Amino acid sequence: MPAVKLRAATILGEFEQAQSELIGKAVVLADGKAGTVENLWLDEFHGLRISIKGHDGKWPVSTIKFAQTD
C-alpha cells in the first residue's frame, strides 16, 4: 500500500475509534458546558470537534475537561 494510503487509513481508523469512545458519553467542557456527545467531526483547521446534545455549536475535543468512563 502506498504511504499516503496507509496514512489516510490510519487517520480514518483513529477517527472511528474516537467516535466509538466519545459518542453517547457525558462530557464537561472547559467553559462549563456539559452534556452527551452527539456527533464528532474531523475539521481540517481544528482537528476533532464535537457537538453536545442541547447546545448549539461544535467544540474542539481539546476543550473536554471530563469524559464519562466505562
mmCIF file of the N, C-alpha and C atoms, coordinates in Angstrom:
data_MODEL
# 
_entry.id   MODEL 
# 
loop_
_atom_site.group_PDB 
_atom_site.id 
_atom_site.type_symbol 
_atom_site.label_atom_id 
_atom_site.label_alt_id 
_atom_site.label_comp_id 
_atom_site.label_asym_id 
_atom_site.label_entity_id 
_atom_site.label_seq_id 
_atom_site.pdbx_PDB_ins_code 
_atom_site.Cartn_x 
_atom_site.Cartn_y 
_atom_site.Cartn_z 
_atom_site.occupancy 
_atom_site.B_iso_or_equiv 
_atom_site.pdbx_formal_charge 
_atom_site.auth_seq_id 
_atom_site.auth_comp_id 
_atom_site.auth_asym_id 
_atom_site.auth_atom_id 
_atom_site.pdbx_PDB_model_num 
ATOM 1   N N  . MET A 1 1  ? 0.859   -1.175 0.000  1.00 0.00 ? 1  MET A N  1 
ATOM 2   C CA . MET A 1 1  ? 0.000   0.000  0.000  1.00 0.00 ? 1  MET A CA 1 
ATOM 3   C C  . MET A 1 1  ? 0.906   1.239  0.000  1.00 0.00 ? 1  MET A C  1 
ATOM 4   N N  . PRO A 1 2  ? 0.643   2.200  -0.903 1.00 0.00 ? 2  PRO A N  1 
ATOM 5   C CA . PRO A 1 2  ? 1.444   3.429  -0.903 1.00 0.00 ? 2  PRO A CA 1 
ATOM 6   C C  . PRO A 1 2  ? 1.350   4.149  0.448  1.00 0.00 ? 2  PRO A C  1 
ATOM 7   N N  . ALA A 1 3  ? 2.397   4.866  0.774  1.00 0.00 ? 3  ALA A N  1 
ATOM 8   C CA . ALA A 1 3  ? 2.477   5.544  2.080  1.00 0.00 ? 3  ALA A CA 1 
ATOM 9   C C  . ALA A 1 3  ? 1.294   6.470  2.338  1.00 0.00 ? 3  ALA A C  1 
ATOM 10  N N  . VAL A 1 4  ? 0.868   7.210  1.342  1.00 0.00 ? 4  VAL A N  1 
ATOM 11  C CA . VAL A 1 4  ? -0.239  8.156  1.546  1.00 0.00 ? 4  VAL A CA 1 
ATOM 12  C C  . VAL A 1 4  ? -1.532  7.412  1.863  1.00 0.00 ? 4  VAL A C  1 
ATOM 13  N N  . LYS A 1 5  ? -1.770  6.272  1.226  1.00 0.00 ? 5  LYS A N  1 
ATOM 14  C CA . LYS A 1 5  ? -2.972  5.488  1.528  1.00 0.00 ? 5  LYS A CA 1 
ATOM 15  C C  . LYS A 1 5  ? -2.899  4.914  2.934  1.00 0.00 ? 5  LYS A C  1 
ATOM 16  N N  . LEU A 1 6  ? -1.728  4.505  3.344  1.00 0.00 ? 6  LEU A N  1 
ATOM 17  C CA . LEU A 1 6  ? -1.549  3.976  4.689  1.00 0.00 ? 6  LEU A CA 1 
ATOM 18  C C  . LEU A 1 6  ? -1.823  5.055  5.736  1.00 0.00 ? 6  LEU A C  1 
ATOM 19  N N  . ARG A 1 7  ? -1.310  6.270  5.506  1.00 0.00 ? 7  ARG A N  1 
ATOM 20  C CA . ARG A 1 7  ? -1.567  7.377  6.440  1.00 0.00 ? 7  ARG A CA 1 
ATOM 21  C C  . ARG A 1 7  ? -3.055  7.703  6.494  1.00 0.00 ? 7  ARG A C  1 
ATOM 22  N N  . ALA A 1 8  ? -3.716  7.735  5.328  1.00 0.00 ? 8  ALA A N  1 
ATOM 23  C CA . ALA A 1 8  ? -5.146  8.035  5.289  1.00 0.00 ? 8  ALA A CA 1 
ATOM 24  C C  . ALA A 1 8  ? -5.937  6.954  6.027  1.00 0.00 ? 8  ALA A C  1 
ATOM 25  N N  . ALA A 1 9  ? -5.583  5.704  5.823  1.00 0.00 ? 9  ALA A N  1 
ATOM 26  C CA . ALA A 1 9  ? -6.269  4.606  6.506  1.00 0.00 ? 9  ALA A CA 1 
ATOM 27  C C  . ALA A 1 9  ? -6.065  4.697  8.017  1.00 0.00 ? 9  ALA A C  1 
ATOM 28  N N  . THR A 1 10 ? -4.872  5.098  8.444  1.00 0.00 ? 10 THR A N  1 
ATOM 29  C CA . THR A 1 10 ? -4.580  5.253  9.867  1.00 0.00 ? 10 THR A CA 1 
ATOM 30  C C  . THR A 1 10 ? -5.433  6.372  10.470 1.00 0.00 ? 10 THR A C  1 
ATOM 31  N N  . ILE A 1 11 ? -5.527  7.498  9.771  1.00 0.00 ? 11 ILE A N  1 
ATOM 32  C CA . ILE A 1 11 ? -6.332  8.628  10.252 1.00 0.00 ? 11 ILE A CA 1 
ATOM 33  C C  . ILE A 1 11 ? -7.790  8.218  10.381 1.00 0.00 ? 11 ILE A C  1 
ATOM 34  N N  . LEU A 1 12 ? -8.322  7.557  9.365  1.00 0.00 ? 12 LEU A N  1 
ATOM 35  C CA . LEU A 1 12 ? -9.730  7.143  9.410  1.00 0.00 ? 12 LEU A CA 1 
ATOM 36  C C  . LEU A 1 12 ? -9.979  6.112  10.509 1.00 0.00 ? 12 LEU A C  1 
ATOM 37  N N  . GLY A 1 13 ? -9.028  5.225  10.709 1.00 0.00 ? 13 GLY A N  1 
ATOM 38  C CA . GLY A 1 13 ? -9.160  4.244  11.790 1.00 0.00 ? 13 GLY A CA 1 
ATOM 39  C C  . GLY A 1 13 ? -9.196  4.903  13.156 1.00 0.00 ? 13 GLY A C  1 
ATOM 40  N N  . GLU A 1 14 ? -8.318  5.881  13.364 1.00 0.00 ? 14 GLU A N  1 
ATOM 41  C CA . GLU A 1 14 ? -8.295  6.613  14.637 1.00 0.00 ? 14 GLU A CA 1 
ATOM 42  C C  . GLU A 1 14 ? -9.564  7.431  14.824 1.00 0.00 ? 14 GLU A C  1 
ATOM 43  N N  . PHE A 1 15 ? -10.087 8.011  13.732 1.00 0.00 ? 15 PHE A N  1 
ATOM 44  C CA . PHE A 1 15 ? -11.330 8.772  13.797 1.00 0.00 ? 15 PHE A CA 1 
ATOM 45  C C  . PHE A 1 15 ? -12.480 7.863  14.227 1.00 0.00 ? 15 PHE A C  1 
ATOM 46  N N  . GLU A 1 16 ? -12.574 6.688  13.637 1.00 0.00 ? 16 GLU A N  1 
ATOM 47  C CA . GLU A 1 16 ? -13.622 5.735  14.010 1.00 0.00 ? 16 GLU A CA 1 
ATOM 48  C C  . GLU A 1 16 ? -13.488 5.313  15.472 1.00 0.00 ? 16 GLU A C  1 
ATOM 49  N N  . GLN A 1 17 ? -12.272 5.141  15.939 1.00 0.00 ? 17 GLN A N  1 
ATOM 50  C CA . GLN A 1 17 ? -12.041 4.783  17.345 1.00 0.00 ? 17 GLN A CA 1 
ATOM 51  C C  . GLN A 1 17 ? -12.509 5.914  18.259 1.00 0.00 ? 17 GLN A C  1 
ATOM 52  N N  . ALA A 1 18 ? -12.184 7.157  17.895 1.00 0.00 ? 18 ALA A N  1 
ATOM 53  C CA . ALA A 1 18 ? -12.620 8.308  18.693 1.00 0.00 ? 18 ALA A CA 1 
ATOM 54  C C  . ALA A 1 18 ? -14.144 8.394  18.724 1.00 0.00 ? 18 ALA A C  1 
ATOM 55  N N  . GLN A 1 19 ? -14.798 8.124  17.592 1.00 0.00 ? 19 GLN A N  1 
ATOM 56  C CA . GLN A 1 19 ? -16.260 8.132  17.563 1.00 0.00 ? 19 GLN A CA 1 
ATOM 57  C C  . GLN A 1 19 ? -16.827 7.108  18.541 1.00 0.00 ? 19 GLN A C  1 
ATOM 58  N N  . SER A 1 20 ? -16.296 5.916  18.508 1.00 0.00 ? 20 SER A N  1 
ATOM 59  C CA . SER A 1 20 ? -16.838 4.867  19.387 1.00 0.00 ? 20 SER A CA 1 
ATOM 60  C C  . SER A 1 20 ? -16.570 5.170  20.858 1.00 0.00 ? 20 SER A C  1 
ATOM 61  N N  . GLU A 1 21 ? -15.491 5.890  21.152 1.00 0.00 ? 21 GLU A N  1 
ATOM 62  C CA . GLU A 1 21 ? -15.172 6.218  22.541 1.00 0.00 ? 21 GLU A CA 1 
ATOM 63  C C  . GLU A 1 21 ? -15.931 7.428  23.072 1.00 0.00 ? 21 GLU A C  1 
ATOM 64  N N  . LEU A 1 22 ? -16.364 8.346  22.193 1.00 0.00 ? 22 LEU A N  1 
ATOM 65  C CA . LEU A 1 22 ? -16.951 9.598  22.662 1.00 0.00 ? 22 LEU A CA 1 
ATOM 66  C C  . LEU A 1 22 ? -18.457 9.730  22.454 1.00 0.00 ? 22 LEU A C  1 
ATOM 67  N N  . ILE A 1 23 ? -18.987 9.267  21.336 1.00 0.00 ? 23 ILE A N  1 
ATOM 68  C CA . ILE A 1 23 ? -20.409 9.470  21.054 1.00 0.00 ? 23 ILE A CA 1 
ATOM 69  C C  . ILE A 1 23 ? -21.248 8.734  22.095 1.00 0.00 ? 23 ILE A C  1 
ATOM 70  N N  . GLY A 1 24 ? -22.179 9.476  22.685 1.00 0.00 ? 24 GLY A N  1 
ATOM 71  C CA . GLY A 1 24 ? -23.052 8.924  23.717 1.00 0.00 ? 24 GLY A CA 1 
ATOM 72  C C  . GLY A 1 24 ? -22.503 9.061  25.125 1.00 0.00 ? 24 GLY A C  1 
ATOM 73  N N  . LYS A 1 25 ? -21.286 9.559  25.279 1.00 0.00 ? 25 LYS A N  1 
ATOM 74  C CA . LYS A 1 25 ? -20.673 9.724  26.604 1.00 0.00 ? 25 LYS A CA 1 
ATOM 75  C C  . LYS A 1 25 ? -20.946 11.131 27.134 1.00 0.00 ? 25 LYS A C  1 
ATOM 76  N N  . ALA A 1 26 ? -21.057 11.238 28.447 1.00 0.00 ? 26 ALA A N  1 
ATOM 77  C CA . ALA A 1 26 ? -21.233 12.531 29.110 1.00 0.00 ? 26 ALA A CA 1 
ATOM 78  C C  . ALA A 1 26 ? -19.875 13.221 29.199 1.00 0.00 ? 26 ALA A C  1 
ATOM 79  N N  . VAL A 1 27 ? -19.852 14.513 28.892 1.00 0.00 ? 27 VAL A N  1 
ATOM 80  C CA . VAL A 1 27 ? -18.619 15.290 28.968 1.00 0.00 ? 27 VAL A CA 1 
ATOM 81  C C  . VAL A 1 27 ? -18.888 16.635 29.624 1.00 0.00 ? 27 VAL A C  1 
ATOM 82  N N  . VAL A 1 28 ? -17.833 17.223 30.163 1.00 0.00 ? 28 VAL A N  1 
ATOM 83  C CA . VAL A 1 28 ? -17.848 18.591 30.664 1.00 0.00 ? 28 VAL A CA 1 
ATOM 84  C C  . VAL A 1 28 ? -16.708 19.313 29.946 1.00 0.00 ? 28 VAL A C  1 
ATOM 85  N N  . LEU A 1 29 ? -17.037 20.473 29.354 1.00 0.00 ? 29 LEU A N  1 
ATOM 86  C CA . LEU A 1 29 ? -16.036 21.255 28.639 1.00 0.00 ? 29 LEU A CA 1 
ATOM 87  C C  . LEU A 1 29 ? -15.384 22.276 29.554 1.00 0.00 ? 29 LEU A C  1 
ATOM 88  N N  . ALA A 1 30 ? -14.276 22.825 29.115 1.00 0.00 ? 30 ALA A N  1 
ATOM 89  C CA . ALA A 1 30 ? -13.527 23.804 29.896 1.00 0.00 ? 30 ALA A CA 1 
ATOM 90  C C  . ALA A 1 30 ? -14.370 25.032 30.235 1.00 0.00 ? 30 ALA A C  1 
ATOM 91  N N  . ASP A 1 31 ? -15.343 25.381 29.371 1.00 0.00 ? 31 ASP A N  1 
ATOM 92  C CA . ASP A 1 31 ? -16.167 26.569 29.640 1.00 0.00 ? 31 ASP A CA 1 
ATOM 93  C C  . ASP A 1 31 ? -17.408 26.255 30.482 1.00 0.00 ? 31 ASP A C  1 
ATOM 94  N N  . GLY A 1 32 ? -17.530 25.017 30.977 1.00 0.00 ? 32 GLY A N  1 
ATOM 95  C CA . GLY A 1 32 ? -18.623 24.643 31.850 1.00 0.00 ? 32 GLY A CA 1 
ATOM 96  C C  . GLY A 1 32 ? -19.806 23.980 31.170 1.00 0.00 ? 32 GLY A C  1 
ATOM 97  N N  . LYS A 1 33 ? -19.841 23.991 29.829 1.00 0.00 ? 33 LYS A N  1 
ATOM 98  C CA . LYS A 1 33 ? -20.921 23.293 29.141 1.00 0.00 ? 33 LYS A CA 1 
ATOM 99  C C  . LYS A 1 33 ? -20.805 21.804 29.445 1.00 0.00 ? 33 LYS A C  1 
ATOM 100 N N  . ALA A 1 34 ? -21.962 21.159 29.610 1.00 0.00 ? 34 ALA A N  1 
ATOM 101 C CA . ALA A 1 34 ? -21.956 19.725 29.904 1.00 0.00 ? 34 ALA A CA 1 
ATOM 102 C C  . ALA A 1 34 ? -23.100 19.065 29.165 1.00 0.00 ? 34 ALA A C  1 
ATOM 103 N N  . GLY A 1 35 ? -22.911 17.812 28.838 1.00 0.00 ? 35 GLY A N  1 
ATOM 104 C CA . GLY A 1 35 ? -23.949 17.050 28.169 1.00 0.00 ? 35 GLY A CA 1 
ATOM 105 C C  . GLY A 1 35 ? -23.374 15.805 27.526 1.00 0.00 ? 35 GLY A C  1 
ATOM 106 N N  . THR A 1 36 ? -24.176 15.227 26.651 1.00 0.00 ? 36 THR A N  1 
ATOM 107 C CA . THR A 1 36 ? -23.799 13.995 25.969 1.00 0.00 ? 36 THR A CA 1 
ATOM 108 C C  . THR A 1 36 ? -23.275 14.317 24.580 1.00 0.00 ? 36 THR A C  1 
ATOM 109 N N  . VAL A 1 37 ? -22.164 13.707 24.204 1.00 0.00 ? 37 VAL A N  1 
ATOM 110 C CA . VAL A 1 37 ? -21.604 13.924 22.873 1.00 0.00 ? 37 VAL A CA 1 
ATOM 111 C C  . VAL A 1 37 ? -22.564 13.339 21.849 1.00 0.00 ? 37 VAL A C  1 
ATOM 112 N N  . GLU A 1 38 ? -22.970 14.197 20.908 1.00 0.00 ? 38 GLU A N  1 
ATOM 113 C CA . GLU A 1 38 ? -23.950 13.822 19.901 1.00 0.00 ? 38 GLU A CA 1 
ATOM 114 C C  . GLU A 1 38 ? -23.278 13.391 18.596 1.00 0.00 ? 38 GLU A C  1 
ATOM 115 N N  . ASN A 1 39 ? -22.204 14.096 18.211 1.00 0.00 ? 39 ASN A N  1 
ATOM 116 C CA . ASN A 1 39 ? -21.531 13.803 16.957 1.00 0.00 ? 39 ASN A CA 1 
ATOM 117 C C  . ASN A 1 39 ? -20.075 14.242 17.030 1.00 0.00 ? 39 ASN A C  1 
ATOM 118 N N  . LEU A 1 40 ? -19.283 13.743 16.100 1.00 0.00 ? 40 LEU A N  1 
ATOM 119 C CA . LEU A 1 40 ? -17.852 14.033 16.043 1.00 0.00 ? 40 LEU A CA 1 
ATOM 120 C C  . LEU A 1 40 ? -17.499 14.334 14.598 1.00 0.00 ? 40 LEU A C  1 
ATOM 121 N N  . TRP A 1 41 ? -16.693 15.370 14.371 1.00 0.00 ? 41 TRP A N  1 
ATOM 122 C CA . TRP A 1 41 ? -16.259 15.751 13.030 1.00 0.00 ? 41 TRP A CA 1 
ATOM 123 C C  . TRP A 1 41 ? -14.753 15.851 12.983 1.00 0.00 ? 41 TRP A C  1 
ATOM 124 N N  . LEU A 1 42 ? -14.231 15.638 11.799 1.00 0.00 ? 42 LEU A N  1 
ATOM 125 C CA . LEU A 1 42 ? -12.818 15.875 11.534 1.00 0.00 ? 42 LEU A CA 1 
ATOM 126 C C  . LEU A 1 42 ? -12.746 17.186 10.777 1.00 0.00 ? 42 LEU A C  1 
ATOM 127 N N  . ASP A 1 43 ? -12.178 18.196 11.411 1.00 0.00 ? 43 ASP A N  1 
ATOM 128 C CA . ASP A 1 43 ? -12.115 19.548 10.878 1.00 0.00 ? 43 ASP A CA 1 
ATOM 129 C C  . ASP A 1 43 ? -10.697 19.812 10.396 1.00 0.00 ? 43 ASP A C  1 
ATOM 130 N N  . GLU A 1 44 ? -10.554 20.251 9.158  1.00 0.00 ? 44 GLU A N  1 
ATOM 131 C CA . GLU A 1 44 ? -9.218  20.441 8.594  1.00 0.00 ? 44 GLU A CA 1 
ATOM 132 C C  . GLU A 1 44 ? -8.419  21.548 9.285  1.00 0.00 ? 44 GLU A C  1 
ATOM 133 N N  . PHE A 1 45 ? -9.083  22.450 9.991  1.00 0.00 ? 45 PHE A N  1 
ATOM 134 C CA . PHE A 1 45 ? -8.382  23.542 10.664 1.00 0.00 ? 45 PHE A CA 1 
ATOM 135 C C  . PHE A 1 45 ? -8.166  23.289 12.150 1.00 0.00 ? 45 PHE A C  1 
ATOM 136 N N  . HIS A 1 46 ? -9.108  22.588 12.791 1.00 0.00 ? 46 HIS A N  1 
ATOM 137 C CA . HIS A 1 46 ? -9.059  22.442 14.241 1.00 0.00 ? 46 HIS A CA 1 
ATOM 138 C C  . HIS A 1 46 ? -8.900  21.009 14.728 1.00 0.00 ? 46 HIS A C  1 
ATOM 139 N N  . GLY A 1 47 ? -8.889  20.032 13.834 1.00 0.00 ? 47 GLY A N  1 
ATOM 140 C CA . GLY A 1 47 ? -8.807  18.636 14.246 1.00 0.00 ? 47 GLY A CA 1 
ATOM 141 C C  . GLY A 1 47 ? -10.184 18.096 14.575 1.00 0.00 ? 47 GLY A C  1 
ATOM 142 N N  . LEU A 1 48 ? -10.292 17.332 15.635 1.00 0.00 ? 48 LEU A N  1 
ATOM 143 C CA . LEU A 1 48 ? -11.581 16.754 16.022 1.00 0.00 ? 48 LEU A CA 1 
ATOM 144 C C  . LEU A 1 48 ? -12.441 17.786 16.739 1.00 0.00 ? 48 LEU A C  1 
ATOM 145 N N  . ARG A 1 49 ? -13.724 17.816 16.362 1.00 0.00 ? 49 ARG A N  1 
ATOM 146 C CA . ARG A 1 49 ? -14.689 18.692 17.001 1.00 0.00 ? 49 ARG A CA 1 
ATOM 147 C C  . ARG A 1 49 ? -15.893 17.859 17.394 1.00 0.00 ? 49 ARG A C  1 
ATOM 148 N N  . ILE A 1 50 ? -16.558 18.271 18.475 1.00 0.00 ? 50 ILE A N  1 
ATOM 149 C CA . ILE A 1 50 ? -17.729 17.548 18.967 1.00 0.00 ? 50 ILE A CA 1 
ATOM 150 C C  . ILE A 1 50 ? -18.936 18.475 19.040 1.00 0.00 ? 50 ILE A C  1 
ATOM 151 N N  . SER A 1 51 ? -20.114 17.872 18.991 1.00 0.00 ? 51 SER A N  1 
ATOM 152 C CA . SER A 1 51 ? -21.336 18.603 19.324 1.00 0.00 ? 51 SER A CA 1 
ATOM 153 C C  . SER A 1 51 ? -21.920 17.932 20.554 1.00 0.00 ? 51 SER A C  1 
ATOM 154 N N  . ILE A 1 52 ? -22.584 18.736 21.374 1.00 0.00 ? 52 ILE A N  1 
ATOM 155 C CA . ILE A 1 52 ? -23.164 18.254 22.618 1.00 0.00 ? 52 ILE A CA 1 
ATOM 156 C C  . ILE A 1 52 ? -24.671 18.457 22.560 1.00 0.00 ? 52 ILE A C  1 
ATOM 157 N N  . LYS A 1 53 ? -25.398 17.400 22.878 1.00 0.00 ? 53 LYS A N  1 
ATOM 158 C CA . LYS A 1 53 ? -26.860 17.443 22.857 1.00 0.00 ? 53 LYS A CA 1 
ATOM 159 C C  . LYS A 1 53 ? -27.348 18.589 23.744 1.00 0.00 ? 53 LYS A C  1 
ATOM 160 N N  . GLY A 1 54 ? -28.233 19.428 23.180 1.00 0.00 ? 54 GLY A N  1 
ATOM 161 C CA . GLY A 1 54 ? -28.803 20.533 23.926 1.00 0.00 ? 54 GLY A CA 1 
ATOM 162 C C  . GLY A 1 54 ? -28.022 21.837 23.821 1.00 0.00 ? 54 GLY A C  1 
ATOM 163 N N  . HIS A 1 55 ? -26.883 21.828 23.136 1.00 0.00 ? 55 HIS A N  1 
ATOM 164 C CA . HIS A 1 55 ? -26.076 23.039 22.959 1.00 0.00 ? 55 HIS A CA 1 
ATOM 165 C C  . HIS A 1 55 ? -25.789 23.221 21.473 1.00 0.00 ? 55 HIS A C  1 
ATOM 166 N N  . ASP A 1 56 ? -26.015 24.440 20.969 1.00 0.00 ? 56 ASP A N  1 
ATOM 167 C CA . ASP A 1 56 ? -25.696 24.726 19.574 1.00 0.00 ? 56 ASP A CA 1 
ATOM 168 C C  . ASP A 1 56 ? -24.203 24.959 19.429 1.00 0.00 ? 56 ASP A C  1 
ATOM 169 N N  . GLY A 1 57 ? -23.604 24.431 18.378 1.00 0.00 ? 57 GLY A N  1 
ATOM 170 C CA . GLY A 1 57 ? -22.198 24.659 18.087 1.00 0.00 ? 57 GLY A CA 1 
ATOM 171 C C  . GLY A 1 57 ? -21.382 23.389 18.088 1.00 0.00 ? 57 GLY A C  1 
ATOM 172 N N  . LYS A 1 58 ? -20.128 23.559 17.722 1.00 0.00 ? 58 LYS A N  1 
ATOM 173 C CA . LYS A 1 58 ? -19.158 22.465 17.702 1.00 0.00 ? 58 LYS A CA 1 
ATOM 174 C C  . LYS A 1 58 ? -17.917 22.949 18.449 1.00 0.00 ? 58 LYS A C  1 
ATOM 175 N N  . TRP A 1 59 ? -17.346 22.084 19.275 1.00 0.00 ? 59 TRP A N  1 
ATOM 176 C CA . TRP A 1 59 ? -16.191 22.460 20.082 1.00 0.00 ? 59 TRP A CA 1 
ATOM 177 C C  . TRP A 1 59 ? -15.035 21.512 19.825 1.00 0.00 ? 59 TRP A C  1 
ATOM 178 N N  . PRO A 1 60 ? -13.798 22.047 19.924 1.00 0.00 ? 60 PRO A N  1 
ATOM 179 C CA . PRO A 1 60 ? -12.634 21.170 19.779 1.00 0.00 ? 60 PRO A CA 1 
ATOM 180 C C  . PRO A 1 60 ? -12.611 20.118 20.884 1.00 0.00 ? 60 PRO A C  1 
ATOM 181 N N  . VAL A 1 61 ? -12.207 18.920 20.547 1.00 0.00 ? 61 VAL A N  1 
ATOM 182 C CA . VAL A 1 61 ? -12.103 17.844 21.525 1.00 0.00 ? 61 VAL A CA 1 
ATOM 183 C C  . VAL A 1 61 ? -11.160 18.249 22.654 1.00 0.00 ? 61 VAL A C  1 
ATOM 184 N N  . SER A 1 62 ? -10.194 19.096 22.352 1.00 0.00 ? 62 SER A N  1 
ATOM 185 C CA . SER A 1 62 ? -9.219  19.515 23.357 1.00 0.00 ? 62 SER A CA 1 
ATOM 186 C C  . SER A 1 62 ? -9.850  20.292 24.510 1.00 0.00 ? 62 SER A C  1 
ATOM 187 N N  . THR A 1 63 ? -11.107 20.755 24.366 1.00 0.00 ? 63 THR A N  1 
ATOM 188 C CA . THR A 1 63 ? -11.755 21.507 25.446 1.00 0.00 ? 63 THR A CA 1 
ATOM 189 C C  . THR A 1 63 ? -12.462 20.599 26.448 1.00 0.00 ? 63 THR A C  1 
ATOM 190 N N  . ILE A 1 64 ? -12.438 19.282 26.240 1.00 0.00 ? 64 ILE A N  1 
ATOM 191 C CA . ILE A 1 64 ? -13.066 18.364 27.189 1.00 0.00 ? 64 ILE A CA 1 
ATOM 192 C C  . ILE A 1 64 ? -12.227 18.309 28.462 1.00 0.00 ? 64 ILE A C  1 
ATOM 193 N N  . LYS A 1 65 ? -12.844 18.653 29.598 1.00 0.00 ? 65 LYS A N  1 
ATOM 194 C CA . LYS A 1 65 ? -12.166 18.545 30.892 1.00 0.00 ? 65 LYS A CA 1 
ATOM 195 C C  . LYS A 1 65 ? -12.429 17.211 31.535 1.00 0.00 ? 65 LYS A C  1 
ATOM 196 N N  . PHE A 1 66 ? -13.633 16.659 31.320 1.00 0.00 ? 66 PHE A N  1 
ATOM 197 C CA . PHE A 1 66 ? -14.010 15.392 31.930 1.00 0.00 ? 66 PHE A CA 1 
ATOM 198 C C  . PHE A 1 66 ? -14.856 14.613 30.932 1.00 0.00 ? 66 PHE A C  1 
ATOM 199 N N  . ALA A 1 67 ? -14.583 13.331 30.785 1.00 0.00 ? 67 ALA A N  1 
ATOM 200 C CA . ALA A 1 67 ? -15.400 12.456 29.943 1.00 0.00 ? 67 ALA A CA 1 
ATOM 201 C C  . ALA A 1 67 ? -15.789 11.223 30.740 1.00 0.00 ? 67 ALA A C  1 
ATOM 202 N N  . GLN A 1 68 ? -17.025 10.827 30.596 1.00 0.00 ? 68 GLN A N  1 
ATOM 203 C CA . GLN A 1 68 ? -17.539 9.629  31.272 1.00 0.00 ? 68 GLN A CA 1 
ATOM 204 C C  . GLN A 1 68 ? -16.684 8.419  30.895 1.00 0.00 ? 68 GLN A C  1 
ATOM 205 N N  . THR A 1 69 ? -16.386 7.605  31.869 1.00 0.00 ? 69 THR A N  1 
ATOM 206 C CA . THR A 1 69 ? -15.632 6.382  31.607 1.00 0.00 ? 69 THR A CA 1 
ATOM 207 C C  . THR A 1 69 ? -16.540 5.193  31.863 1.00 0.00 ? 69 THR A C  1 
ATOM 208 N N  . ASP A 1 70 ? -16.194 4.071  31.271 1.00 0.00 ? 70 ASP A N  1 
ATOM 209 C CA . ASP A 1 70 ? -16.997 2.845  31.434 1.00 0.00 ? 70 ASP A CA 1 
ATOM 210 C C  . ASP A 1 70 ? -16.740 2.195  32.761 1.00 0.00 ? 70 ASP A C  1 
# 
